[in-house]
Amino acid sequence: GLRTYSSGGAGEWYVDRLLNGVVYAPAEALTVMLACSSPVICSVPETVTIPAGSSGAVFSITGIGLGTTTIVASATGYTSGQDLSVSVVTPGLTFSGLVTALNVAGTDAFNLQTYVPNNSWSSLHPAVADIPITLISSTPGVAAVTSPVTLTAGSYLSQTATVTAVSAGSTAITASAPDFSPVNSATINVSP
């Protein structure tokens, strides 16, 4: 038979071959057909090959639209196991390396990182295309921020952004990107 499963949310998905319910690795390669039950929610490669002498192979799932669906795996001569349940959710961003205190004229370099809610490996999901991220200071007279920055395809960490303290006070930075939930930083306090 076949078994599909997730590695616990790290963005890797597996298909294994089974004999009497036990993973095994025969001498011949096996081509496994994959399909997303709802192509408006996700896509998968049409096939994945389990190499000769191996028990399984890794494949990727690309989210297209929000919702829950299943991945179906099939191969000639193998019974299909339980379909793999997949949920595509609105991703978010988190700040990485942003300080909460600066002195006037001080600067801080930071990044934005992808974030997938309710996922045990919430920050290890790379972008499938370049994503422009807009950054806005809630009080630009207190601190200015470079904008936009880009989250490059294949990465889960944006280009470096810089916040520059202008005058004493408090501000926060809002990060937003198309199809992502916006996020506000912690308060940044600027001292004279």
C-alpha positions, 0 to 999 in steps of 0.5 A: 500500500501507500501512506502519505503524511506530513513531517509535522509542519516543516513544509515537507510531505512524504509518500511511503510504500508499505507491505503488510502495513510496514514501510519497505524498500524494494529493489525497483523504483515506483512512480506515484501519481499525486492529486489535490482533491480541490485544485482551487485550494492547492497543487502538487506535482503530478508524480513523484518517484520513490527511488529503487531501494528506498521506502519513500519520497518527498513532495511539495504542496503549493497553497493556491486558495484558502480552505481544506482539502486532501491529497490523493496518492496512487500507484499501479499495484498498490492500494491507496492509503488514507488521503492526506488532509491539507489546510491552506490558511492566510499566512502572516509575517513576524518581525525578526531582530527588531529592537524595542529601544533606540536613542535618537539618531540610532538605527536598527536592522531587522527582517520580516519572516513568514509565519503560518498560524497553527503550525508546529513549524510556523516559520519555515515556509518559503515564499513561492514568488517574490512578495513586496512588504510595505513597512509604515511607522505609526509615528514617522516623526519619532522613527522612520523605516525603509519601505518596501522590502522584498521577501524573495521567492524560495526564502522565508526571511525578507531583505533587511529593513532599517528603522532610524530614530528621529526624535524622542517618543514611541512608535510601532511598525506595521508590516503588510503584504498582498494576501498576508495578514498584517502585523504590528511590531512591539512598541519602539521607545526612542530616548533623547 
